[in-house]
């Protein structure tokens, strides 16, 4: 990322990543669905005093911004959106041509951890019914890649961090 880049972080939580990355770019907007998380992020930034870092409430599952960004980050978020294809289309709309989309997403694996994760995910709808869990739907690595490929993006870097269950790290450039 460049000193002039405008960056959008989706699902920033309490802003820890934003506070580390914002000094390296021109403008940084951290967003989260939770007003409480944004309040904590704003408190942290008040203590740090990074003038070009802002935090705001935003729901990627329901909205898109008209502003476009040089880079969009989505760490540990994509499994929480109800319609992944719609969310990726919104991200595409908000990313400048030639811009970079960076994500890290939990995915199923074929080892025992993947089997255990599938068992846990089977309970999530019950927990949601009692207000004890958010919406969550985990996909596979090939499915995640096919959805990003469908946008015409070039994958620049990829990997699993950690390996199991994989958190798929993808850096992809939007076509110009």
Buried (B, 14 or more C-beta within 10 A) or exposed (E): BEEEBBBBBBBBBBBEBBBEBBEEBBBBBBBBBBEEBBBBBBEBBEEEEBEEBBBEEBEBBEEBBEEBBBBBBBBEBBBBBEEBEBBBBBBBEBBBEEBBBBBBBBBBBEEEBBEEBEEEBEEBEEEEEEEEBEEBEBBBBEEBBEBBEEBEBEEEEBEBEEEEBBBBBBBBBBEE
